[in-house]
Amino acid sequence: MSEIDQLLKIMAALRDPQTGCPWDIEQDFASIAPYTIEEAYEVADAIDRDNMVDLREELGDLLLQVVFHSQMASEADLFDFNDVAATISDKLVRRHPHVFAGEAAGSAEEQHFAWEEHKSAERAARGESGKGLLTNITANLPALTLATKTSKKAASVGFDWGHPGQVLEKVHEELDELVEAEAGGDKQHIEEELGDLLLAVTNLARHLDVNPETALRKSNQKFTSRFNKLEQSLKANNEDWTDLSLAELEARWQHNKSG
């Protein structure tokens, strides 16, 4: 028995109504979905840390999510794991004619364009070609990712700034509007202007060819590392947070940055 067959057998046993695990039995697609998202992020985290041992484990956890959803679908006579594998295999072959059908291979950029063309053709075949350009973007993506995908789609038809400097001007404009909203004290208006600023910054990241999710994740990691150093320095000196003023904490923070 192959490893994947063994995994499928284990999942079926866990979901067995009579002898399975009570927790696994009571789950459904909606209850498992948050775990699926979490496991995908843990895969990304292992990659960020360049930890291949953790990556192997996290990929297994992510694979379990696919198997779990497939088992529930099989129980409802919708599809099974083999159908999932066959669907993605067919899609990969269909969208890579330069690999599997003898067509000429172009640059990576040309192949990305061809991929999008194949997606458009598939939507047309499903009767979805009349829908709006942004209709098929998954709405519950992380906000920065959603903003990037949305703006890329808009840019594909020419609705975009010409160069990063123009986007930077937009960032300054949105920041000024946020300052004005903050002075007015209207919470809803402040939220709206902050969202506009974040959207403008996301567009700037796209123009600079920087992934905003990755950039923010790295900044979070940097902040965490420096905060931990600050906390350790307090403990080393038998100090408490309240023993130092904000200015003293900032001076310690800057020292740790340069150290």
C-alpha positions as CSV (number, residue, x, y, z in Angstrom):
1,M,0.0,0.0,0.0
2,S,1.4,3.4,-0.9
3,E,1.8,6.2,1.6
4,I,-1.1,8.2,0.2
5,D,-3.4,5.2,0.2
6,Q,-2.4,4.6,3.8
7,L,-3.3,8.2,4.7
8,L,-6.6,8.0,2.9
9,K,-7.4,4.8,4.8
10,I,-6.5,6.4,8.1
11,M,-8.7,9.4,7.4
12,A,-11.6,7.1,6.5
13,A,-11.2,5.3,9.7
14,L,-11.1,8.5,11.7
15,R,-14.5,9.5,10.1
16,D,-16.1,6.1,10.6
17,P,-19.5,6.9,12.2
18,Q,-19.2,3.8,14.5
19,T,-15.6,3.4,15.4
20,G,-14.0,6.7,14.4
21,C,-12.8,9.7,16.4
22,P,-15.7,11.8,17.9
23,W,-14.0,15.1,17.0
24,D,-13.2,14.1,13.4
25,I,-16.7,12.7,12.9
26,E,-18.5,16.0,13.9
27,Q,-16.4,18.2,11.6
28,D,-17.7,19.7,8.3
29,F,-16.2,21.8,5.5
30,A,-16.8,25.0,7.3
31,S,-15.3,23.9,10.7
32,I,-12.2,22.5,9.0
33,A,-11.6,25.5,6.7
34,P,-9.9,27.7,9.4
35,Y,-7.4,24.8,10.0
36,T,-6.7,24.6,6.3
37,I,-5.8,28.3,6.2
38,E,-3.7,28.0,9.3
39,E,-1.7,25.1,7.9
40,A,-1.0,27.0,4.7
41,Y,0.5,29.8,6.8
42,E,2.5,27.4,8.8
43,V,4.0,26.1,5.5
44,A,4.9,29.6,4.6
45,D,6.4,30.2,8.0
46,A,8.7,27.1,7.7
47,I,9.8,28.4,4.3
48,D,10.6,31.8,5.8
49,R,12.7,30.2,8.5
50,D,14.4,27.9,5.9
51,N,13.6,25.0,8.2
52,M,13.2,22.0,5.9
53,V,12.4,19.6,8.7
54,D,9.5,21.7,9.8
55,L,8.5,22.2,6.1
56,R,8.2,18.5,5.6
57,E,5.9,18.2,8.6
58,E,3.9,21.3,7.8
59,L,3.3,20.1,4.2
60,G,2.0,16.8,5.7
61,D,-0.4,18.8,7.9
62,L,-1.5,20.7,4.8
63,L,-2.0,17.5,2.8
64,L,-4.1,16.2,5.7
65,Q,-6.5,19.1,5.1
66,V,-6.9,18.1,1.5
67,V,-7.5,14.5,2.5
68,F,-10.0,15.6,5.2
69,H,-12.1,17.7,2.8
70,S,-11.9,15.0,0.2
71,Q,-13.1,12.3,2.7
72,M,-16.1,14.5,3.7
73,A,-16.9,15.1,0.0
74,S,-16.7,11.4,-0.7
75,E,-19.1,10.6,2.1
76,A,-21.6,13.1,0.5
77,D,-21.1,11.5,-2.9
78,L,-19.7,14.7,-4.3
79,F,-16.1,13.7,-5.2
80,D,-13.1,12.0,-3.7
81,F,-9.4,12.4,-3.4
82,N,-8.7,10.8,-6.8
83,D,-11.1,13.3,-8.4
84,V,-9.2,16.2,-6.8
85,A,-5.9,14.8,-8.0
86,A,-7.3,14.2,-11.5
87,T,-8.7,17.7,-11.7
88,I,-5.5,19.4,-10.9
89,S,-3.5,17.1,-13.2
90,D,-5.8,17.9,-16.1
91,K,-5.5,21.6,-15.4
92,L,-1.8,21.5,-15.2
93,V,-1.5,19.7,-18.5
94,R,-4.1,21.9,-20.2
95,R,-2.4,25.1,-19.1
96,H,1.1,24.0,-20.0
97,P,0.9,23.1,-23.8
98,H,4.5,24.2,-24.2
99,V,5.4,21.2,-21.9
100,F,2.9,18.6,-22.7
101,A,1.6,19.4,-26.3
102,G,4.8,20.4,-28.1
103,E,4.1,24.1,-28.3
104,A,7.0,26.5,-28.3
105,A,8.0,27.7,-24.9
106,G,8.5,31.4,-24.3
107,S,9.7,33.5,-21.4
108,A,8.3,33.2,-17.8
109,E,6.4,36.4,-18.4
110,E,4.9,35.0,-21.6
111,Q,3.9,31.8,-19.9
112,H,2.2,33.8,-17.1
113,F,0.2,35.6,-19.8
114,A,-0.7,32.3,-21.4
115,W,-1.8,30.9,-18.1
116,E,-4.2,33.8,-17.6
117,E,-5.4,33.3,-21.2
118,H,-6.1,29.6,-20.4
119,K,-8.0,30.7,-17.3
120,S,-10.1,33.1,-19.3
121,A,-10.9,30.4,-21.9
122,E,-12.0,28.0,-19.1
123,R,-14.3,30.6,-17.6
124,A,-15.8,31.2,-21.0
125,A,-16.4,27.5,-21.4
126,R,-18.2,27.5,-18.1
127,G,-20.4,30.5,-19.2
128,E,-18.6,32.9,-16.9
129,S,-17.1,35.2,-19.6
130,G,-19.7,37.9,-19.1
131,K,-18.8,38.4,-15.5
132,G,-16.7,41.4,-14.3
133,L,-13.0,41.4,-14.3
134,L,-12.7,41.2,-10.5
135,T,-15.6,38.7,-10.0
136,N,-13.5,35.6,-9.7
137,I,-11.1,36.9,-7.1
138,T,-11.6,35.1,-3.8
139,A,-13.0,37.7,-1.5
140,N,-11.8,36.2,1.8
141,L,-8.1,36.2,1.0
142,P,-5.9,38.1,3.4
143,A,-6.5,41.8,2.9
144,L,-3.1,42.7,1.5
145,T,-3.1,39.7,-0.9
146,L,-6.6,40.6,-2.0
147,A,-5.6,44.2,-2.6
148,T,-2.6,43.1,-4.6
149,K,-4.6,40.6,-6.8
150,T,-7.3,43.2,-7.3
151,S,-5.0,46.0,-8.4
152,K,-3.1,43.6,-10.7
153,K,-6.3,42.7,-12.4
154,A,-7.2,46.4,-12.8
155,A,-3.7,47.1,-14.1
156,S,-4.0,44.3,-16.7
157,V,-6.5,46.5,-18.6
158,G,-4.5,49.7,-18.2
159,F,-6.1,51.1,-15.1
160,D,-2.9,51.8,-13.2
161,W,-0.3,54.4,-12.5
162,G,2.6,54.8,-14.9
163,H,5.5,54.6,-12.4
164,P,6.2,54.2,-8.6
165,G,6.7,57.9,-8.1
166,Q,3.0,58.5,-9.0
167,V,1.9,55.9,-6.5
168,L,4.1,57.4,-3.8
169,E,2.4,60.7,-4.4
170,K,-0.9,58.9,-3.9
171,V,0.5,57.5,-0.6
172,H,1.3,61.0,0.6
173,E,-2.2,62.2,-0.5
174,E,-3.9,59.4,1.5
175,L,-1.7,60.1,4.5
176,D,-2.7,63.7,4.5
177,E,-6.4,62.7,4.3
178,L,-5.9,60.3,7.2
179,V,-4.3,63.1,9.3
180,E,-7.3,65.3,8.5
181,A,-9.8,62.5,9.4
182,E,-7.9,61.9,12.7
183,A,-8.3,65.6,13.6
184,G,-12.0,65.4,12.9
185,G,-12.4,62.5,15.3
186,D,-14.9,60.5,13.2
187,K,-14.0,56.9,13.8
188,Q,-15.7,55.6,10.6
189,H,-14.0,58.3,8.5
190,I,-10.6,57.5,10.1
191,E,-11.1,53.8,9.3
192,E,-12.0,54.6,5.7
193,E,-9.0,56.8,5.2
194,L,-6.6,54.3,6.9
195,G,-7.9,51.6,4.5
196,D,-7.3,53.9,1.5
197,L,-3.7,54.5,2.8
198,L,-3.1,50.8,3.1
199,L,-4.5,50.2,-0.4
200,A,-2.1,52.9,-1.8
201,V,0.9,51.3,0.1
202,T,-0.1,47.9,-1.4
203,N,-0.1,49.4,-4.9
204,L,3.3,51.0,-4.2
205,A,4.6,47.6,-3.2
206,R,3.3,46.1,-6.4
207,H,5.0,48.8,-8.5
208,L,8.2,48.2,-6.6
209,D,7.9,44.4,-7.2
210,V,7.7,43.7,-3.5
211,N,5.2,41.3,-2.0
212,P,3.5,43.3,0.8
213,E,2.5,40.2,2.8
214,T,6.1,39.0,2.8
215,A,7.4,42.5,3.6
216,L,5.0,43.0,6.5
217,R,5.7,39.5,7.8
218,K,9.5,40.2,7.8
219,S,8.9,43.5,9.6
220,N,6.8,41.7,12.2
221,Q,9.6,39.2,12.7
222,K,12.1,42.0,13.1
223,F,9.9,43.8,15.6
224,T,9.4,40.6,17.6
225,S,13.2,40.0,17.7
226,R,14.0,43.5,18.8
227,F,11.2,43.5,21.4
228,N,12.5,40.2,22.8
229,K,16.0,41.8,23.1
230,L,14.5,44.8,24.9
231,E,12.6,42.5,27.3
232,Q,15.7,40.4,28.0
233,S,17.7,43.5,28.7
234,L,15.2,44.6,31.3
235,K,15.3,41.2,33.0
236,A,19.1,41.2,32.9
237,N,19.1,44.5,34.9
238,N,16.3,43.4,37.2
239,E,14.1,46.1,35.8
240,D,10.4,46.3,35.1
241,W,8.7,48.0,32.2
242,T,7.4,50.7,34.6
243,D,10.9,51.4,35.8
244,L,11.9,53.2,32.6
245,S,10.2,56.1,30.9
246,L,9.1,55.9,27.2
247,A,12.2,57.9,26.2
248,E,14.5,55.5,28.1
249,L,12.8,52.5,26.5
250,E,13.2,54.1,23.1
251,A,16.9,54.7,23.8
252,R,17.3,51.0,24.8
253,W,15.4,50.0,21.7
254,Q,17.8,52.0,19.5
255,H,20.8,50.6,21.2
256,N,19.5,47.0,20.6
257,K,18.9,47.9,16.9
258,S,22.5,48.9,16.5
259,G,23.9,46.1,18.6
